[in-house]
Amino acid sequence: MTSTPTPITNELHLLEQVHLALASAHKLDDFYAIAAGLLVAPDLFGFSRAFIIRYDERTRQFQGRMALGARTAQEHQRFRRDQLLEQRELNNQIALAEAHSPEPAAVQQLYDLRFHALWVQLMQGREEGTALNAGFQHYSACLDDLPENHLLRHAVALPHAGLYDPEDYSVAGLEPWLSLPMLAGRLKTRRGLHGIILADRRFENSPMAQLALVRFQWMINHASVSLDNVELLEELTSSAQRMREVDRMKTNFLSIVSHELRTPLTSIVGFIHLLRDGRCGEVNDSQCEMLNRVANHSQHLQSMVNDILEIAEVESGGIVNVALQRVDPLAALWNVIPKVETRRSSRDVTIEPVICGSVPDVITDPVALERIYYHLLDNAIKFIPQSGRVEIQFHPAGDRLDITVSDSGIGMTPENLKRIFDHFYQVDFRLERAYGGMGIGLTVVKLLLDATEGSLRVTSTPGEGSKFTVTYPLADPT
């Protein structure tokens, strides 16, 4: 005689499955797939579809990370049928394992296999560019751009999960994937708000009841605890990778220094020998040309040495005691433009401030702002192959001022864009590369902005140029 499962038995089964499944996640992608898989599992939560959206509190940006489920009722029927077949097969294997082995580890491995098999299927589906997940991962939006009644805006603000209906809330921009009503709640760890998890019953006959909301919140609580461990593991893995990167970076640094410094020094020494040996006689036009070349190389060398000293100064605390004060950003720009005149004229580049009305003062350190301007302009000019344009624009945005430096240069790929602030990073590390420098200028910019409470946004398109936007708080009107 078989016993009918009681509500308590069902709840214990749910608790066990959630705990075992989430504990098996060691990477963020694993965690997303497993959490979504639990929500759509027919014998657990039984939702039609589950979505996970990552949220970056620093940039206030949303990014789609995981969508599990079907796009149509017909697809859902096939998806659910496949799930039930896998569940029946798993239950049969569990029954055999329990009958022949007293060790709980055998059953544990079967449970783990279920969710890791789901993860493998999801990864394969993503590589093929099919199903709901592929398109959802291209979703990106800024919190500030969403309408007031948007589901994500409310989900971020509320400490608990909620049921969102179509009469009061919007999913603008998410229509290809989300449809109301649906549940949404925050995934939050000790490091802050990680993202939003959502679930619906679009293809189910049963409506969203209070029990579904309670279980959903309970699931989010458990998921947030497990996510803490996953984030820690990812940080440890990242630290190990950074250590390996340090070794590679030191090698690249030695290569760059030996090339970039040795060449001008060799020229300096060579011309000095010519003068010392009296081969040029009196100072004539030829000698003047040589001396000018010596001066140019010396200036080049001095610029690189100054960059190294500058980054060392910033990192050692030399810019920590900044004097934040009212600064005229336009006056600071006029002070800097003459300092890049030599490089600008040699490449036939036009530097054009675009000024519409008055430019308000900002709160920053005046020396730091000029150094930021210098490195951004120098960088922009350097990556314009020949005859181009650099524009500087000023846009007040609420209580802050955006200062944008855009160029018509070679641009950057998304992969390079992620690393441009790394110490000594070069897009091209070959000794015969077309663009010189030591990869320090943008690192200095980032450190100076951090020290002066500024921020920076970068966009770039290969072959079309780059745009660097520095943001500082506006000074109070006088």
C-alpha positions in Angstrom: 0.0 0.0 0.0 1.5 3.3 -1.1 1.0 6.4 1.1 -0.2 9.7 -0.3 2.3 12.5 0.2 1.2 15.0 2.8 1.6 18.8 2.5 4.5 18.5 5.0 6.2 15.8 3.0 5.8 18.0 -0.2 7.3 21.0 1.6 10.2 18.9 2.9 10.8 17.6 -0.6 10.8 21.1 -2.0 13.2 22.3 0.7 15.6 19.4 0.0 15.6 19.8 -3.7 16.2 23.6 -3.6 19.0 23.2 -1.0 20.8 20.4 -2.9 20.5 22.0 -6.3 21.6 25.5 -5.3 24.5 24.1 -3.3 25.9 22.5 -6.4 26.4 25.8 -8.2 30.0 27.0 -8.3 29.8 29.6 -11.1 27.3 32.4 -11.8 26.2 30.8 -15.1 25.6 27.5 -13.1 23.7 29.4 -10.5 21.4 31.2 -13.0 20.6 28.0 -14.8 19.9 26.0 -11.7 17.8 28.7 -10.0 15.7 29.1 -13.2 15.5 25.3 -13.5 14.0 25.0 -10.0 11.3 27.5 -10.8 10.1 25.8 -13.9 10.5 22.2 -12.6 6.9 20.8 -12.6 7.4 18.8 -9.4 8.8 21.9 -7.5 7.5 25.4 -8.2 5.8 24.7 -11.5 6.2 28.1 -13.2 6.0 28.3 -17.0 9.1 30.5 -17.4 11.8 32.0 -15.3 14.0 35.0 -16.0 17.1 36.4 -14.2 18.2 40.0 -14.9 21.6 41.3 -13.6 21.7 44.7 -12.0 24.8 46.9 -11.6 24.2 49.4 -8.8 27.2 51.5 -9.9 26.0 52.1 -13.4 22.3 51.5 -12.7 22.3 49.2 -15.7 20.2 46.0 -16.3 21.4 43.1 -18.3 19.5 39.9 -19.3 21.3 36.8 -18.0 19.0 33.8 -18.1 15.6 33.0 -19.6 14.2 29.4 -19.2 11.0 28.3 -20.7 9.0 28.5 -24.0 7.9 31.3 -26.3 4.6 29.7 -27.3 2.0 27.3 -25.8 3.0 24.6 -28.3 6.7 24.9 -27.3 5.7 24.9 -23.7 3.8 21.6 -24.1 6.9 20.0 -25.6 9.2 21.5 -23.0 6.9 20.3 -20.1 6.6 16.8 -21.6 10.4 16.5 -21.9 10.7 17.7 -18.2 8.2 15.1 -17.0 9.9 12.3 -18.9 13.3 13.3 -17.4 11.7 13.5 -14.0 10.1 10.1 -14.3 13.4 8.6 -15.4 15.2 10.3 -12.5 12.6 9.0 -10.0 13.1 5.4 -11.3 16.8 5.7 -10.9 16.5 7.2 -7.4 14.2 4.3 -6.4 16.8 1.8 -7.7 19.6 3.6 -5.9 17.7 3.6 -2.6 16.8 0.0 -2.9 20.4 -1.2 -3.6 22.5 1.3 -1.7 22.2 2.6 1.8 24.5 5.5 1.0 22.8 8.8 0.5 25.6 10.0 -1.7 24.3 7.8 -4.6 21.0 9.6 -4.5 22.7 13.0 -4.1 24.7 12.4 -7.3 21.5 11.7 -9.2 19.9 14.9 -8.0 23.1 16.8 -9.0 23.1 15.1 -12.4 19.6 16.4 -13.1 20.4 20.1 -12.7 23.9 19.9 -14.3 22.3 18.1 -17.3 19.9 21.1 -17.5 22.9 23.5 -17.4 24.7 21.7 -20.2 21.5 21.8 -22.4 21.1 25.5 -21.8 24.7 26.2 -22.7 24.4 24.2 -25.9 21.2 26.0 -26.8 22.8 29.3 -26.2 25.7 28.4 -28.5 23.3 27.5 -31.3 21.6 30.9 -30.8 18.2 29.4 -30.4 15.3 29.5 -27.9 14.2 32.1 -25.4 17.6 32.5 -23.7 19.6 33.7 -26.7 17.6 36.8 -27.4 17.0 37.7 -23.8 20.8 37.9 -23.1 20.9 40.9 -25.5 18.5 42.9 -23.3 20.1 45.9 -21.7 18.6 49.0 -20.1 19.4 51.8 -17.7 17.1 52.2 -14.6 16.9 55.9 -15.1 15.5 55.4 -18.6 12.6 53.2 -17.5 9.1 54.6 -17.1 7.8 55.2 -13.5 5.4 52.2 -13.6 8.0 49.8 -15.0 8.2 46.4 -13.3 12.0 46.5 -12.9 11.9 50.0 -11.4 9.5 48.8 -8.7 11.2 45.4 -8.2 14.5 47.1 -7.5 12.9 49.5 -4.9 10.9 46.9 -3.0 12.7 44.7 -0.4 10.2 41.8 -0.9 8.9 39.9 -4.0 5.6 41.0 -5.5 2.9 40.1 -8.0 2.8 42.5 -10.9 -0.3 42.8 -13.0 -0.8 44.4 -16.4 -3.2 47.0 -15.2 -0.7 48.8 -13.0 2.7 47.9 -14.4 4.7 48.0 -17.6 7.4 45.7 -19.1 8.3 48.2 -21.8 11.4 47.0 -23.7 10.9 43.4 -22.5 7.7 42.6 -24.5 9.4 39.9 -26.6 10.0 37.9 -23.4 8.0 39.0 -20.4 4.2 39.2 -20.1 2.2 40.2 -17.0 1.0 39.0 -14.6 4.2 37.7 -13.1 6.2 37.5 -9.9 9.5 39.5 -9.4 11.9 39.9 -6.5 15.4 41.0 -5.6 18.5 38.7 -5.5 20.6 40.5 -2.8 23.8 39.4 -1.3 26.3 41.0 1.2 27.9 42.7 -1.7 24.6 44.5 -2.6 21.8 44.1 -5.1 22.8 41.4 -7.6 19.7 41.3 -9.8 16.0 40.6 -10.3 14.5 37.1 -10.6 11.1 36.7 -12.3 8.6 33.9 -13.0 5.2 33.6 -14.7 2.5 31.0 -15.4 1.7 32.2 -18.9 1.0 28.7 -20.2 -0.5 27.2 -17.0 -4.2 27.0 -16.1 -3.6 27.7 -12.4 -3.5 31.4 -11.5 -0.9 33.1 -9.3 -2.0 32.5 -5.7 -0.7 33.8 -2.4 1.1 30.5 -1.8 3.0 30.9 -5.1 4.2 34.3 -3.9 5.2 33.0 -0.5 7.2 30.1 -2.1 8.7 32.4 -4.6 10.0 34.7 -1.8 11.3 31.7 0.1 13.1 30.5 -3.0 14.7 34.0 -3.5 15.9 34.0 0.2 17.6 30.6 -0.3 19.0 31.6 -3.7 20.5 34.8 -2.2 22.4 32.9 0.4 23.8 30.5 -2.2 24.7 33.4 -4.4 26.9 34.8 -1.7 29.0 31.6 -1.9 29.1 31.7 -5.7 30.2 35.3 -5.8 33.0 34.5 -3.3 34.2 31.6 -5.4 34.1 33.8 -8.5 36.2 36.4 -6.7 38.7 33.8 -5.7 39.0 32.5 -9.2 39.3 36.0 -10.5 42.1 36.8 -8.0 44.0 33.8 -9.2 43.6 34.9 -12.8 44.8 38.4 -11.9 47.9 37.0 -10.3 48.7 35.2 -13.5 48.0 38.4 -15.4 50.5 40.3 -13.2 53.3 38.0 -14.4 52.3 38.5 -18.0 52.0 42.3 -17.5 55.5 42.5 -16.1 56.8 40.8 -19.2 54.9 43.2 -21.4 56.1 46.1 -19.4 59.8 45.2 -19.8 59.2 44.7 -23.5 57.5 48.1 -23.9 60.1 50.0 -21.7 63.0 48.5 -23.5 61.6 49.5 -26.9 60.1 52.9 -26.0 62.9 54.2 -23.9 65.9 52.7 -25.7 65.1 54.2 -29.1 65.2 57.9 -28.0 68.1 57.3 -25.7 70.1 55.8 -28.5 69.4 58.9 -30.7 70.4 61.2 -27.9 73.7 59.4 -27.3 74.4 59.3 -31.1 73.9 63.0 -31.7 75.9 63.9 -28.6 78.8 61.8 -29.9 78.6 63.7 -33.2 78.9 67.0 -31.4 81.6 65.8 -29.0 83.8 64.5 -31.9 83.6 67.7 -33.7 82.1 66.2 -36.9 79.6 69.0 -37.3 82.0 71.8 -36.7 80.3 75.1 -35.9 76.6 75.0 -35.2 75.0 75.3 -38.6 71.7 74.4 -40.1 72.5 70.7 -40.0 73.5 70.8 -36.4 70.4 72.7 -35.5 68.3 70.0 -37.2 70.1 67.3 -35.2 69.7 69.2 -31.9 66.0 69.7 -32.6 65.7 65.9 -33.1 67.6 65.4 -29.8 65.1 67.7 -28.1 62.1 65.9 -29.6 63.4 62.6 -28.4 64.2 64.0 -25.0 60.7 65.4 -24.8 59.2 62.0 -25.7 61.3 60.3 -23.1 60.4 62.9 -20.5 56.7 62.4 -21.3 56.9 58.7 -20.7 58.9 59.0 -17.5 56.4 61.6 -16.2 53.5 59.1 -16.9 55.3 56.5 -14.9 55.9 58.9 -12.0 52.4 60.1 -12.2 50.8 56.7 -11.8 53.2 55.9 -9.0 52.3 59.2 -7.3 48.6 58.6 -7.6 48.7 55.0 -6.3 51.0 55.9 -3.4 48.6 58.4 -2.2 50.0 61.6 -3.7 46.6 62.7 -5.0 44.6 61.4 -2.0 44.6 64.8 -0.2 42.9 66.5 -3.1 41.5 70.0 -2.6 37.9 69.7 -3.9 36.7 73.2 -4.9 34.8 75.2 -7.4 36.6 74.8 -10.8 35.8 76.4 -14.2 36.1 73.3 -16.5 36.4 75.5 -19.6 39.3 77.5 -18.2 41.0 74.3 -17.3 40.6 73.1 -20.9 42.2 76.2 -22.3 45.2 75.7 -20.0 45.7 72.2 -21.4 45.2 72.5 -25.1 48.6 74.2 -25.7 50.3 71.3 -24.0 49.2 68.9 -26.7 49.9 71.3 -29.6 53.0 69.5 -30.8 51.3 66.1 -31.1 48.1 67.7 -32.6 50.0 69.7 -35.3 52.1 66.7 -36.3 49.0 64.6 -37.1 46.9 67.5 -38.5 44.2 67.0 -35.9 41.6 69.7 -35.1 40.7 70.2 -31.4 37.3 71.9 -31.2 35.5 72.8 -28.0 31.7 72.9 -28.7 30.2 75.5 -26.4 26.5 76.2 -26.3 25.8 78.8 -23.7 27.7 79.2 -20.4 29.6 76.2 -18.9 28.8 75.9 -15.2 31.5 75.3 -12.6 32.1 71.9 -11.1 33.4 70.5 -7.8 36.8 68.9 -8.3 40.5 69.4 -7.9 41.9 71.8 -10.5 45.2 70.1 -11.0 43.5 66.7 -11.3 41.0 68.0 -13.9 43.8 69.4 -16.1 45.7 66.1 -15.9 42.5 64.3 -16.9 42.0 66.6 -19.8 45.6 66.2 -20.9 45.5 62.4 -20.9 42.1 62.2 -22.7 43.2 64.7 -25.4 46.6 63.1 -25.8 45.0 59.7 -26.1 42.4 60.9 -28.6 45.0 62.5 -30.9 47.3 59.5 -30.7 44.7 57.1 -32.1 43.7 59.3 -35.0 45.9 58.0 -37.8 46.1 61.3 -39.8 43.9 64.4 -40.2 41.0 64.0 -37.8 38.9 65.8 -35.2 38.6 65.9 -31.5 35.5 67.5 -29.9 34.9 68.5 -26.3 31.3 69.1 -25.3 29.7 70.2 -22.0 26.2 69.0 -21.1 24.6 69.8 -17.7 22.6 66.8 -16.6 20.6 67.6 -13.4 23.0 68.3 -10.6 26.1 67.1 -12.6 28.1 68.1 -15.7 29.0 65.7 -18.4 32.3 66.6 -20.2 32.6 64.5 -23.4 35.8 64.1 -25.4 35.0 62.4 -28.7 37.4 61.6 -31.5 37.4 60.3 -35.1 40.1 57.7 -34.4 40.4 54.0 -34.9 37.9 53.1 -32.1 38.0 50.0 -29.9 36.4 46.5 -29.8 34.2 45.6 -26.8 37.0 43.2 -25.6 39.6 46.0 -25.6 37.1 48.4 -24.0 37.0 46.2 -20.9 40.7 46.6 -20.3 41.7 50.1 -21.3 42.1 51.2 -17.7 44.5 48.3 -16.8 48.0 49.3 -16.0 50.3 49.3 -19.1 47.6 47.7 -21.2 48.1 48.0 -24.9 45.6 46.9 -27.6 48.7 45.9 -29.6 51.8 44.7 -27.7 54.0 44.2 -30.8 57.2 46.2 -30.9 56.3 47.3 -34.4 52.9 48.7 -33.5 51.7 51.9 -35.1 50.7 53.7 -31.9 53.4 54.5 -29.2 53.0 55.1 -25.5 53.1 52.9 -22.4 49.4 52.3 -21.8 49.4 54.5 -18.6 47.3 57.6 -19.5 43.9 56.1 -19.1 44.9 54.4 -15.9 45.9 57.7 -14.5 42.5 59.2 -15.6 40.6 56.5 -13.8 42.6 56.9 -10.6 42.3 60.7 -10.6 38.5 60.4 -11.1 38.2 58.0 -8.2 40.2 60.3 -6.0 38.1 63.4 -6.9 34.7 61.8 -6.8 34.2 61.9 -10.6 33.0 59.2 -12.9 33.7 58.1 -16.5 31.7 56.4 -19.3 33.2 55.1 -22.5 31.7 54.1 -25.8 33.6 53.2 -28.9 33.0 51.7 -32.4 35.9 50.2 -34.3 36.8 52.4 -37.3 34.5 55.3 -36.1 36.1 56.6 -33.0 35.7 56.7 -29.2 33.8 58.9 -26.7 34.9 59.5 -23.1 32.4 61.2 -20.8 33.7 62.6 -17.5 31.0 63.5 -15.0 31.4 65.9 -12.0 28.9 67.4 -9.6 27.9 71.0 -10.3 29.1 73.7 -7.9 26.3 75.6 -6.1 25.3 78.8 -8.0 27.0 81.9 -6.6 
